[in-house]
Amino acid sequence: MRELILGGVRSGKSRYAEQRARELGGSVYYLATAQSGDDPAMAERIAAHQAHRPADWQTVEVPVTLAAAIAEHDAPGRVLLVDCLTLWLTNLLLTEEPAPGGPDRIAEQREQLLDVVTAAQGHLLLVSNETGLGIMPMNALARRFCDEAGALHQRLAECCEHVTWTVAGLAQPLK
């Protein structure tokens, strides 16, 4: 079973995903994509997320190699909670080294992710920020981020059995 959980910043999407993981029970692996770098505010956000998780959940830090981590930890009866896909996408964009005429690394990573999501045997909870509700960004990197996030969300929505939109802490089923 695959669930895509979308929402804006501070919409309650992570809390909802954690609630779903608790309801599903069993072995839970939390695949965390956030990196704090030199940002103390981000470090505080990460620490708050970590403190909120049950002690028996396994946390796996995966800022870039998400498809490989899902493939490694996926198993029947296991819950994998990925939080969040837009931070993963940001990590890819910021580490991408474009090679003229070379393969598109983000497209390759997206296809690998879609392959492992489609083949998953356990229960996947995929959390991501919806970015398509605002104005078109002015700079090229921000526009590419929005384009990539939109493409990823649309493709994931096709292969997930459930898609949920969260706003103001309320989960609204879309599919």
N, C-alpha and C positions, 0 to 999 in steps of 0.2 A: 504494500500500500504506500502510495506517495501523496504527500500533502504539501502544497505550496501556500505559504502564509505571507501575505503582502500587507503593507501599511506604511504610513509615513513615520518620520522620526517621532519616537515617544508615543506611538499609537497603541501600544500594548501587544504588539505582535510577538515579541520574545516571551512575555509573560504567558500569552495564550499557548505558544508552542511548548513551553515548559509544563503548563497545565495538561496539555494533550499527552506529553511524554509520561507524566505521572499516571494519568488515566490508563494508558496503554500497559503500564507496568513492565516488569522484567528488566533486563539489562539495558541501560541507557548509556550511549556514547554521545558526548557533546562535542561536536566538531566546531571549534572556535576559530574564526578567521581574522579577528581583530588583532592589531598590533598597536602598541602605544607609542613606540619610538621615543622621541623626546617630549611628548605632549603629556603633562601631568593630568590634565582634565580627562584625556582618553584613558590614562592609567587608572584613574578613579572610576570611570565607567566600567572598565574591564573588571576591576576588583569588586564592584557592586554586583555585577553579573555572577562572578565566581562565588561570592558569599551567599547568593540566593539559591544556588544549586544544591541538591541533596548530596550528602557525603559519598553515597554509593555510586554516583554517576562517574563515569570515566571521562576526563577531559583530554581532548587531543587538539593541540595547536596546529592549525593548517592554514597558514596565510596564503599559500599559492597552490600546493599540490592536492587540491580538494578531491578530484576524481580518484586519485590513487588512494587517498585516505578512506573514501567511501568504499571502494573495492576491498580494501584491506580489512575494514571493520564490519562490513555488512554480513549478516547471517540471519537465517530464519528465526523469528521470535525476538530479534534484537531491534531496539529503537535507536536510530541515528538522528540527532537533532543538529542541523547545520545552521549556525548563526554567525554571520549572515552573508548572503550571496553578493550583496552590493559592496561590502568591505572586501570580499575576495576579488571581485571585479576591479575595485580600486587598486588593490595590491598588484594585480596583473598589469593594469595600465601604467602604474608608476615604475614597474620593473621591466617593462617591455623595451627591448632594444630592436627597433625595426631594421630589417635587412632589406635593402633594395632588391625587389624581385623575389624575396624569400617568402616563406610561409607566414601567414597571419597567426601569431601565437595565441591571440585571444580567441580566434575562431577555432583553432585546434583544441584549446582548453575547454571551450564551450561544448564542442562535439564530444570530447572525452567525458565531460560531466553528464551530458544527455545520455550517452551510452550506459554509464554505470547507474544512473537514476532509473533508466528504463529496465535494466537487468536486475535491479535490487530485489533481494529476497526478504529483507526485513522491512521495517516500517520507517520511512524517511519523512522527516519534518524539515522542510526547507524554508527558512526565514529570509525575507528580502525587503528592502525599502522600495516602495513605488516612487519613481521619480518623474513620471510623465504627467503630473498634474499642474505644473507651474509653467512659467514662460520659457521660451527657448533661450538657453544660456548664450552669452556673448563670446566666450572663448572656445577654441577648437577642442581642447581636452574635455571640458565640461559637456560639450555637445556630443562628443564621441562616447563619453560615459553614459549619457542618457540614451543614445542610440543602442549601445551594447546592452544596457540593462533592459531596455524595452524588448529587444530581440530575444534575450535570455528568458525573460518572464513569459513571453508569448510561447516560446518553444516548450518551456517547462509546464505551462498551463495545459498544453496539448497532451503531455504524457503523464500528468498527475491525475489521480482519481478524484482528488479533492483540492479545491482552491478556496482560500478564505481571505477576506479583506477585513482588516482591523482598523477601527477608528474610535477614538475616545474610550479605549479599553473594551470596545464591543466587537465581537467577532461576527462577521456577516458571511455566510456561505455564498460563494459564487458558482461553485460547481461541486 
